[in-house]
């Protein structure tokens, strides 16, 4: 499945994170390892970064094989470990 980055950036709905204007988003391809509260983890991808009016850094996170679409979440470096996007 290919995820389009064109068109309006959604958000603001229940569970979707904040409403974000596309012009305010830095689009990226950033692999991550996501750690969950129960000790499990999964691979994922951050496809965008955004800062809100109070300086909170948000990321557009998709967790692999979760069945959930990408959504905006506050970036938590203790829960989301950034992985190399290219060679070492």
Secondary structure, DSSP 8 states (H G I E B T S, - for coil): ------S----SSTTT-----GGG-EEEEEEEEEE-TTS-EEEEEEEEEEE-TT--EEEEEEETTSS---EEEE--TTTEEE--SS--
